Amino acid sequence: MKDGFLRNREGKIVARFDGNILRDGTGKIVARYDADGFTRDRSGHIVGGGDQRLRALGEEENPK
C-alpha cells in the first residue's frame, strides 16, 4: 500500500487512499475517516467508530 492503491489478486486496482478518503477503482468516494473518530460512507452515514474504510469497501463490493 505504499503507492496508495489497493489491488486484487490479479493486480487490478480496486481502491485508492487519498488522505482520509477511500475511493473505489472508478474514483468514486467509498468512505472517509473524520477527525471526530467515525468512518462515514459516501452518503454520510456512520459505518462505525474508528478507521473502518476497508470495511466500507467490502460492504460495497458484497451488497446484502
Secondary structure, DSSP 4 states (H G I P E B T S, - for coil): -TTSEEE-TTS-EEEEEETTEEEETTS-EEEEE-TTSEEEETTS-EEEES--HHHHHHHHHS--
